[in-house]
Amino acid sequence: MRKLTYFVACSLDGFIGDPDGDATAMMSLLDEEFLQYLRTEAADTLPTAARRAFGIDGRPNERFDTVIQGRGSYEVALKEGITSPYAHLRQYVASRTLGASPDPDVEIVADDVVGRVGALKAEEGTLGVYLCGGSRLAGELLGEVDEVVIKTYPLVYGRGMPMFGTAGVDVTAFSLDEVRTFTNGTLVRTYRRKR
C-alpha cells in the first residue's frame, strides 16, 4: 500500500495561510539553508517551475509520483497562467466546481475524493501520493493520511486557514518520527499515523 503524505507549511499557531489562504509571509523565511533542504530532500514537492529554476527539473522522483491538491491551491498556479504546476507528477485536483480540466495532464476529481485517493494508494509502486494543500481537502482526507510532514515557520498568524479545515474531524493519533531544525527558526516535523 502506498502512503498519502500531507507535506504542508504552517505557522506556529497551526495556520497554512491567512483567512484567504495567502501564505506569502512564510516565503520570507526561505533562506539558502532551507532552500537546500527543499532541493535535496523534498524536490518532489516543489512545483515544476521551481525545480527548473533550481536546475533539478530532470531529476527522477524519489518519494512521490502523484499529487492531489484542492482547488484553492491549484488556483494559485492558474492565476500565474500555469495549468500543470507539478508536471513531474501525476496531478489530481479535488473540485466540485472547476468543471473541465484546463490541462490534459491534470485530472479533476469532482466526486468521492476519498475513494479516488484510496484507489491511488492501492496502486502498485514504491512512490507515494503527495497531499499538496487545501485545508478542507486535508480535513476530508484525514482518514487516508498516513504521514504528516509539517514545515513550521516561526510566525504567528493569529487567525487563518487551519491545517485540517473541516467540521467534525475526529481525534487522530500520530507518532513523531523526526524533527529537523534550521537556523532561521523553521522546524520540519515528520509524524506517522498510529494504526
C-alpha positions as CSV (number, residue, x, y, z in Angstrom):
1,M,0.0,0.0,0.0
2,R,1.4,3.4,-1.0
3,K,1.4,6.3,1.5
4,L,-0.5,9.5,1.5
5,T,1.7,12.2,2.9
6,Y,0.4,15.6,3.8
7,F,3.5,17.8,3.3
8,V,2.5,21.3,4.5
9,A,3.8,24.6,5.6
10,C,2.3,26.3,8.6
11,S,2.7,29.0,11.2
12,L,3.5,28.4,14.9
13,D,-0.2,28.6,15.6
14,G,-1.1,26.0,13.0
15,F,-2.3,28.0,10.1
16,I,-1.4,27.2,6.5
17,G,-2.3,30.8,5.4
18,D,-4.2,33.8,6.4
19,P,-8.0,33.7,6.3
20,D,-7.8,34.0,2.5
21,G,-5.2,31.2,2.2
22,D,-2.3,33.6,1.5
23,A,0.9,32.1,2.8
24,T,3.4,34.6,1.3
25,A,4.6,35.7,4.7
26,M,6.3,32.3,5.1
27,M,8.3,32.9,1.9
28,S,10.4,35.4,3.7
29,L,12.0,32.6,5.7
30,L,13.2,30.6,2.6
31,D,16.9,31.2,3.2
32,E,19.7,29.3,1.5
33,E,19.9,26.6,4.2
34,F,16.2,25.8,4.0
35,L,16.1,26.0,0.2
36,Q,19.0,23.5,0.1
37,Y,16.8,21.1,2.2
38,L,13.9,21.5,-0.2
39,R,16.2,21.0,-3.3
40,T,17.9,17.9,-1.9
41,E,15.3,16.2,0.3
42,A,11.9,17.4,-0.8
43,A,12.4,18.0,-4.5
44,D,9.3,16.0,-5.4
45,T,7.2,18.5,-3.5
46,L,8.5,21.5,-5.5
47,P,6.4,22.9,-8.4
48,T,8.0,22.1,-11.7
49,A,8.9,25.8,-12.3
50,A,10.9,25.8,-9.0
51,R,12.6,22.6,-9.9
52,R,13.5,24.2,-13.3
53,A,14.8,27.3,-11.5
54,F,17.0,25.2,-9.2
55,G,18.3,23.2,-12.2
56,I,16.8,19.9,-11.0
57,D,13.9,19.6,-13.4
58,G,15.2,16.3,-14.9
59,R,15.9,14.7,-11.5
60,P,13.9,11.5,-11.0
61,N,11.2,11.4,-8.4
62,E,12.4,9.8,-5.2
63,R,9.4,10.0,-2.8
64,F,6.2,10.8,-4.7
65,D,4.8,10.1,-8.2
66,T,1.4,11.6,-7.6
67,V,0.0,14.8,-6.2
68,I,-3.5,15.8,-5.1
69,Q,-4.5,19.3,-4.2
70,G,-7.6,21.3,-3.6
71,R,-9.0,23.9,-6.0
72,G,-7.6,26.9,-3.9
73,S,-4.1,25.5,-4.1
74,Y,-4.4,24.8,-7.8
75,E,-5.8,28.3,-8.5
76,V,-2.5,29.8,-7.2
77,A,-0.9,28.3,-10.3
78,L,-3.8,29.1,-12.6
79,K,-3.6,32.8,-11.7
80,E,0.0,32.7,-13.0
81,G,-1.1,31.0,-16.2
82,I,0.3,27.6,-15.1
83,T,-2.2,24.8,-15.8
84,S,0.2,21.9,-15.0
85,P,2.1,23.1,-11.8
86,Y,3.5,19.6,-10.9
87,A,4.3,18.3,-14.4
88,H,6.8,15.8,-12.9
89,L,4.0,14.1,-11.0
90,R,0.5,12.7,-11.9
91,Q,-1.8,15.5,-11.0
92,Y,-5.2,15.4,-9.4
93,V,-7.3,18.4,-8.3
94,A,-10.3,17.9,-6.0
95,S,-13.0,20.3,-7.0
96,R,-16.8,20.1,-7.3
97,T,-17.0,23.4,-9.2
98,L,-13.9,23.7,-11.5
99,G,-15.6,21.7,-14.3
100,A,-13.4,20.5,-17.1
101,S,-9.6,20.5,-16.6
102,P,-7.7,23.3,-18.2
103,D,-4.8,20.8,-18.9
104,P,-4.8,17.2,-20.2
105,D,-2.2,16.3,-17.5
106,V,-4.5,17.4,-14.7
107,E,-7.4,15.2,-13.7
108,I,-10.3,16.9,-11.8
109,V,-11.8,14.8,-9.0
110,A,-15.4,16.1,-8.6
111,D,-16.9,13.3,-6.5
112,D,-15.7,10.8,-3.9
113,V,-12.2,12.2,-3.5
114,V,-11.7,9.8,-0.5
115,G,-12.4,6.8,-2.8
116,R,-10.2,8.1,-5.5
117,V,-7.3,8.6,-3.1
118,G,-7.9,5.2,-1.6
119,A,-7.6,3.8,-5.2
120,L,-4.3,5.7,-5.8
121,K,-2.9,4.4,-2.6
122,A,-3.8,0.8,-3.6
123,E,-1.9,1.0,-6.8
124,E,1.4,-1.0,-7.1
125,G,4.5,1.1,-6.7
126,T,7.1,2.3,-4.2
127,L,6.5,6.0,-4.5
128,G,3.7,7.7,-2.6
129,V,1.0,10.3,-3.0
130,Y,1.7,13.9,-2.0
131,L,-1.2,15.8,-0.5
132,C,-0.2,19.3,-1.5
133,G,-2.7,21.5,0.1
134,G,-6.1,22.6,0.7
135,S,-7.3,22.9,4.3
136,R,-10.7,21.4,3.6
137,L,-9.3,18.7,1.4
138,A,-6.8,17.7,4.1
139,G,-9.7,17.5,6.6
140,E,-11.7,15.4,4.2
141,L,-8.8,13.1,3.6
142,L,-7.6,12.8,7.2
143,G,-8.7,9.1,7.3
144,E,-6.4,8.3,4.4
145,V,-3.4,10.3,5.6
146,D,-0.5,8.0,6.6
147,E,2.2,10.7,7.3
148,V,2.3,14.4,8.0
149,V,5.4,16.5,7.3
150,I,5.0,19.9,8.8
151,K,7.3,22.8,7.9
152,T,6.6,25.1,10.8
153,Y,7.8,28.6,10.3
154,P,8.4,30.9,13.3
155,L,5.5,33.2,12.6
156,V,2.1,33.7,14.3
157,Y,-0.8,34.4,12.1
158,G,-3.4,34.8,14.9
159,R,-6.1,33.7,12.5
160,G,-6.3,32.0,9.2
161,M,-6.7,28.7,7.4
162,P,-6.1,25.7,9.7
163,M,-4.1,22.6,8.6
164,F,-7.2,20.4,8.7
165,G,-10.2,22.6,8.0
166,T,-13.4,20.8,8.1
167,A,-16.0,20.4,10.8
168,G,-16.2,17.1,12.5
169,V,-12.6,15.9,12.2
170,D,-12.1,13.0,14.6
171,V,-9.2,12.9,17.0
172,T,-6.4,11.0,15.2
173,A,-3.2,9.9,16.7
174,F,0.3,10.2,15.1
175,S,3.7,9.4,16.4
176,L,6.7,11.7,16.0
177,D,9.4,10.2,13.7
178,E,11.8,13.0,13.2
179,V,12.4,16.7,13.9
180,R,14.8,18.8,11.8
181,T,15.8,22.3,12.9
182,F,17.1,25.1,10.8
183,T,19.0,28.3,11.8
184,N,16.1,30.5,10.6
185,G,13.9,29.0,13.3
186,T,12.0,26.7,11.0
187,L,11.2,23.2,12.1
188,V,10.3,20.2,9.9
189,R,8.5,17.5,11.9
190,T,7.5,14.2,10.5
191,Y,4.7,12.2,12.0
192,R,3.5,8.7,11.2
193,R,-0.1,7.7,11.7
194,K,-0.8,5.2,14.5
195,R,-2.9,2.4,13.1
